[in-house]
Amino acid sequence: KAIAKVWSESYNITEVTASTNPLLFVGNGGFTVKSAVTNASVTLVANPKYNSGPKMSGTIDTIVFKFLADGNPAIQALSNGEIDVYSGQPTTDAVAALKKIPSVTVGGGKSATYEHWDLRLKAFPGEAEYNGLFAQKYGQKSLDLRRAFLLGLPRQEIVAKLIAPFNPDLPVLRSWTVMPGEDIYDQVIRSNGSQYYEGTQDQLNKRALALVKKYYPDAVKNPLKVNVIVPGNNARRADEFALAKANLRKVGFDLVGDVRADWGSLLMNSKYDASFFGWSAGSVVQPRLTTIFKSTGTQNYAGWVFPAVDKIYDDLSSPLSRTVVAQKYISAERVFLDNACTLPVFQFPTATAVNKDLKGIKPSPLNPNLVWNYWDWTY
């Protein structure tokens, strides 16, 4: 009971001071937590007993993570020498500004993080019952409304305006288990059900509006309210929400955004019908994103419960040929797309700016992205 109490309660802290129990941070990594300031920073120091991974070849003994809003605050801090590395989701103007700082090197690419919009079907365990517009218990009606919503999501416009300026080669995403460029991506998207959401936006809007008008003939004049949790302190997400709100209004939905800096802790709240954010892959193992898509997954925030998908993920835990893996991915994604639970939008472009005197920074597309090789960092 004592261990359970510590595990459940003692880590619910937002600051670390000299009076914080140091045993909370015992670990075998290269760095340990020294201090933390709520919503401002976390300071790590080298662990003198580290021997669990690659040898520390770098010279860094302290790492300070500072939490800054994307855009001007981060750019100014980098320009002033207050930070040495910036990695985030800046706007095109911000990237241009970063490139003007003579003391930094700016690099880009793509990551294994993907943006997606999710619709709630049921309550997250322990939360209030979900009785909203998209509740699965309302059968065909709620399914049609979910399909209409996802059809009206202007993915092409979002990618063209917000992503193409960074990387014009990143397409509208049609899978989440595999990314464009992977050997089975084309095979998966041919059969996973994503074609239902393909076409010009005018074509998609027409289909969406027809679905909505089956139940609400005057929805254009009296749109259906959809509560959306919107990540705060993020210019790109603000722009994305604005584009989505404008187009979905045309097909009978009124998006009501709740902009919150603490959005991550609210994703399971039943008052929200929809959410949008990014999931990041930490590996390329077969059963990808299990905690999100299994019925009992700890990150299955929107109440998706499909025994058929659970069986697929159980199968993926055993070694399978690549051909069979592709079929499993197709079957799993088809369940979610046919039930209009979620829709991927884009693969994240990346922008990293580094002090030219700091060597060894080599961002990885996989989570933990920037810090995977901290043992190589040096001045």
CORBELUR-V127607 format. One record per residue. N is the residue number from 1. RES is the residue in one small letter. PSI is psi as a letter, one per 30 degrees, with the letter a starting at -180 (* if undefined). OMEGA is omega in whole degrees, -180 to 180 (* if undefined). NEAR is the number of other C-alpha atoms within 10 Angstrom. Layout:
BEGIN
<<N;RES;PSI;OMEGA;NEAR> <N;RES;PSI;OMEGA;NEAR>>
END
This chain:
BEGIN
<<1;k;e;-180;6> <2;a;e;179;7> <3;i;e;-180;9> <4;a;e;-180;9> <5;k;e;178;10> <6;v;e;-178;12> <7;w;e;-175;12> <8;s;f;-170;10> <9;e;e;-169;10> <10;s;f;179;13> <11;y;f;178;11> <12;n;i;-177;9> <13;i;l;179;10> <14;t;f;176;11> <15;e;l;178;14> <16;v;k;180;17> <17;t;a;-180;11> <18;a;f;-179;8> <19;s;f;179;6> <20;t;k;-179;14> <21;n;j;-177;10> <22;p;f;-180;13> <23;l;f;177;7> <24;l;f;-173;12> <25;f;g;175;13> <26;v;k;-179;10> <27;g;l;-179;14> <28;n;g;177;14> <29;g;l;-177;14> <30;g;f;-180;21> <31;f;l;177;21> <32;t;l;-178;20> <33;v;k;175;20> <34;k;e;-179;19> <35;s;l;177;16> <36;a;k;177;19> <37;v;k;-175;14> <38;t;k;177;11> <39;n;g;-178;12> <40;a;e;-174;12> <41;s;l;171;15> <42;v;k;-180;19> <43;t;k;178;17> <44;l;k;176;18> <45;v;l;-178;16> <46;a;k;179;18> <47;n;j;-176;17> <48;p;f;-179;12> <49;k;g;-179;11> <50;y;k;174;16> <51;n;g;-172;12> <52;s;g;-177;10> <53;g;a;-180;10> <54;p;k;-179;12> <55;k;k;179;11> <56;m;j;-179;17> <57;s;f;-179;11> <58;g;a;-176;15> <59;t;g;-177;11> <60;i;k;177;16> <61;d;f;178;16> <62;t;k;176;14> <63;i;k;179;16> <64;v;j;175;16> <65;f;k;178;14> <66;k;k;-178;18> <67;f;j;-178;14> <68;l;l;175;17> <69;a;k;175;16> <70;d;l;176;19> <71;g;b;-170;22> <72;n;e;-180;16> <73;p;e;-180;12> <74;a;e;-180;23> <75;i;e;-180;23> <76;q;e;179;15> <77;a;e;179;16> <78;l;e;180;21> <79;s;e;-179;19> <80;n;f;-177;12> <81;g;g;180;13> <82;e;f;174;11> <83;i;l;-179;17> <84;d;f;-177;18> <85;v;k;173;21> <86;y;k;175;24> <87;s;k;-177;18> <88;g;a;-177;16> <89;q;i;-176;20> <90;p;l;174;25> <91;t;l;178;21> <92;t;e;178;17> <93;d;e;-180;11> <94;a;e;178;17> <95;v;e;178;20> <96;a;e;179;12> <97;a;e;178;15> <98;l;e;-177;27> <99;k;f;179;15> <100;k;f;180;13> <101;i;j;-173;17> <102;p;f;-174;10> <103;s;g;-177;17> <104;v;l;173;22> <105;t;k;-178;17> <106;v;k;178;19> <107;g;l;180;15> <108;g;l;180;15> <109;g;b;177;14> <110;k;l;-177;18> <111;s;l;177;20> <112;a;g;175;22> <113;t;k;179;23> <114;y;k;176;21> <115;e;k;-178;18> <116;h;l;171;19> <117;w;k;-179;17> <118;d;k;176;20> <119;l;k;-177;26> <120;r;k;175;30> <121;l;e;-179;29> <122;k;l;178;24> <123;a;k;169;21> <124;f;k;-179;22> <125;p;k;179;14> <126;g;f;179;8> <127;e;l;179;12> <128;a;l;179;13> <129;e;k;179;14> <130;y;k;-180;22> <131;n;g;-175;17> <132;g;a;-174;20> <133;l;e;-172;20> <134;f;g;-175;26> <135;a;k;-177;22> <136;q;f;-177;22> <137;k;f;179;14> <138;y;g;170;13> <139;g;b;-173;10> <140;q;e;-179;11> <141;k;e;-179;18> <142;s;e;176;21> <143;l;e;179;22> <144;d;e;180;19> <145;l;e;176;25> <146;r;e;178;28> <147;r;e;179;25> <148;a;e;-180;26> <149;f;e;-178;25> <150;l;e;175;24> <151;l;e;-178;26> <152;g;f;178;29> <153;l;j;-172;26> <154;p;i;-174;22> <155;r;e;-179;25> <156;q;e;180;17> <157;e;e;179;17> <158;i;e;-179;21> <159;v;e;-178;21> <160;a;e;-174;15> <161;k;e;-172;15> <162;l;f;-174;17> <163;i;e;-178;22> <164;a;e;178;16> <165;p;f;176;14> <166;f;e;-175;20> <167;n;j;-177;17> <168;p;f;-179;11> <169;d;f;180;11> <170;l;j;-177;17> <171;p;l;167;17> <172;v;k;-173;19> <173;l;k;-179;22> <174;r;g;176;25> <175;s;l;174;26> <176;w;f;177;27> <177;t;f;175;18> <178;v;l;-179;20> <179;m;l;176;19> <180;p;k;-178;18> <181;g;f;175;8> <182;e;l;-170;8> <183;d;f;-176;12> <184;i;g;-177;17> <185;y;e;-178;17> <186;d;e;179;15> <187;q;e;-178;13> <188;v;e;-174;25> <189;i;f;176;21> <190;r;f;-171;12> <191;s;g;-174;15> <192;n;f;180;23> <193;g;f;-178;20> <194;s;f;179;19> <195;q;f;179;12> <196;y;f;-176;12> <197;y;g;180;21> <198;e;l;180;15> <199;g;l;174;12> <200;t;l;-179;10> <201;q;e;176;18> <202;d;e;178;11> <203;q;e;-180;13> <204;l;e;179;20> <205;n;e;180;24> <206;k;e;179;15> <207;r;e;180;17> <208;a;e;-178;25> <209;l;e;178;24> <210;a;e;179;16> <211;l;e;-179;22> <212;v;e;-176;26> <213;k;f;174;15> <214;k;e;-175;12> <215;y;f;-178;13> <216;y;i;-175;15> <217;p;f;-178;14> <218;d;g;-174;12> <219;a;f;179;19> <220;v;e;178;18> <221;k;e;-179;10> <222;n;i;-172;13> <223;p;l;-180;18> <224;l;k;-178;19> <225;k;k;177;15> <226;v;j;-180;20> <227;n;k;-176;19> <228;v;k;172;22> <229;i;k;-174;26> <230;v;k;178;25> <231;p;k;180;22> <232;g;l;178;16> <233;n;h;-177;16> <234;n;j;-175;18> <235;a;e;-178;16> <236;r;e;179;20> <237;r;e;176;19> <238;a;e;178;15> <239;d;e;180;15> <240;e;e;179;19> <241;f;e;180;21> <242;a;e;178;14> <243;l;e;180;17> <244;a;e;-179;19> <245;k;e;-177;20> <246;a;e;-177;16> <247;n;e;-179;18> <248;l;f;174;24> <249;r;e;-180;19> <250;k;f;-176;18> <251;v;g;170;27> <252;g;g;178;29> <253;f;k;176;24> <254;d;j;-179;21> <255;l;k;178;22> <256;v;j;-175;16> <257;g;k;173;19> <258;d;j;-175;14> <259;v;j;-175;16> <260;r;k;175;14> <261;a;f;180;13> <262;d;h;-174;13> <263;w;e;-176;16> <264;g;e;-179;12> <265;s;f;-176;9> <266;l;g;-174;14> <267;l;f;-179;24> <268;m;f;-177;23> <269;n;k;-174;19> <270;s;f;179;23> <271;k;f;-180;20> <272;y;k;177;21> <273;d;f;-174;26> <274;a;l;176;25> <275;s;l;174;23> <276;f;k;-178;22> <277;f;a;-178;17> <278;g;k;170;16> <279;w;k;-178;17> <280;s;k;177;18> <281;a;k;178;20> <282;g;f;180;15> <283;s;l;177;14> <284;v;g;178;12> <285;v;l;-176;10> <286;q;e;-176;20> <287;p;i;-175;19> <288;r;k;173;19> <289;l;h;-178;21> <290;t;e;-176;20> <291;t;f;-179;14> <292;i;e;-168;16> <293;f;f;173;24> <294;k;k;-177;22> <295;s;e;-178;19> <296;t;g;-178;17> <297;g;k;-178;16> <298;t;f;178;13> <299;q;g;175;17> <300;n;i;-170;21> <301;y;f;-171;25> <302;a;g;174;27> <303;g;h;178;24> <304;w;j;-178;25> <305;v;j;-179;18> <306;f;j;-180;15> <307;p;e;180;11> <308;a;e;178;14> <309;v;e;177;23> <310;d;e;179;18> <311;k;e;179;13> <312;i;e;-180;18> <313;y;e;174;21> <314;d;e;178;13> <315;d;e;-177;15> <316;l;f;179;19> <317;s;f;177;13> <318;s;l;179;9> <319;p;k;-180;10> <320;l;l;175;13> <321;s;l;-179;7> <322;r;e;179;12> <323;t;e;179;10> <324;v;e;178;12> <325;v;e;179;19> <326;a;e;180;21> <327;q;e;178;17> <328;k;e;178;22> <329;y;e;179;26> <330;i;e;-178;20> <331;s;e;-179;18> <332;a;e;-178;21> <333;e;e;-179;26> <334;r;e;179;20> <335;v;e;-177;16> <336;f;e;180;19> <337;l;e;177;20> <338;d;e;179;15> <339;n;g;176;18> <340;a;h;180;24> <341;c;e;-171;23> <342;t;l;177;24> <343;l;k;177;25> <344;p;l;-178;20> <345;v;e;-179;24> <346;f;l;171;25> <347;q;k;-174;26> <348;f;k;164;22> <349;p;l;-178;24> <350;t;l;174;20> <351;a;k;180;22> <352;t;k;178;22> <353;a;k;-173;23> <354;v;k;171;20> <355;n;k;-176;21> <356;k;f;179;14> <357;d;f;-179;11> <358;l;k;-176;15> <359;k;l;174;13> <360;g;f;179;13> <361;i;j;-179;20> <362;k;i;-175;16> <363;p;k;178;22> <364;s;k;176;16> <365;p;f;-179;20> <366;l;k;173;17> <367;n;k;18;17> <368;p;h;168;14> <369;n;c;-172;19> <370;l;e;-166;17> <371;v;g;-174;14> <372;w;f;-176;14> <373;n;h;-178;17> <374;y;f;-178;19> <375;w;f;180;21> <376;d;f;-174;18> <377;w;k;-179;18> <378;t;l;173;15> <379;y;*;*;11>>
END
